[in-house]
Amino acid sequence: AYTSIVSEMNMMNQVLTVFNNKYGDYGFKNEKHGFYEGLEGADGMEHQTFSAIATDALTSSSTLAHELAHQWFGDKVSFATWNDLWLAEGFASYSETLAAEMVPALGLDPISMRSGLKSTALATSTTPVRLSAASIATSNTIWTGANDNAVYERGAMVVSMLRALVGDAKFFQALQNYQADPLLAYKSATTTDLKNHFEAVTGWDMDPFFNDWV
């Protein structure tokens, strides 16, 4: 499978360029970026600049794009507490569909991918996107099915709705500002920090949206 794996990973150069243009500069240029084989129990696990990928996911465009997106959402700007895990996983999950949309050569259908996110999000009706204190008591309580669906799929749909609500220009500007904020870059953020950046570019009170959906 070597040829297929190298071909798929080479496609990530295009995805990295898209993320760089949409989210702001890749934050670890001096260290570059890579993937390595060596993971059990999951498809992928991001580490800053060098993400682990399971053997059977080495040719999965969506897995590679997801872990790559974490270099912005999770690594350059991390989340302040486990309550705000969606700031990493929701954005990385949504970034799978963005990669499919912006790099057609990946051969992925962004509409069907978003439809899948939406179906799971709609079926997750009792767990908030921003996890409650009880949901983060231990690692075992964080990583449960309901919490996963809330922070990954529901989180991704919050990102999708934000884009639809404010339009592409303001959506990506808010995210670039969020990534470049000296109080957040190479540090950590809260949901309120993200909200503040959307309020700054729109001039809107975003409390109703975040209260309803996050």
Secondary structure, DSSP 8 states (H G I E B T S, - for coil): -HHHHHHHHHHHHHHHHHHHHHH-S-TTTTT--EEEE--SSSSEE--TTEEEE-GGGTT-HHHHHHHHHTTTBTTTEEESSGGGTHHHHHHHHHHHHHHHHH-GGG---HHHHHHHHHHHHHH--SS-SS--SGGGSSHHHHSSHHHHHIIIIIHHHHHHHHHHHH-HHHHHHHHHHHHH-TTTTTEEE-HHHHHHHHHHHH-S--HHHHHHH-
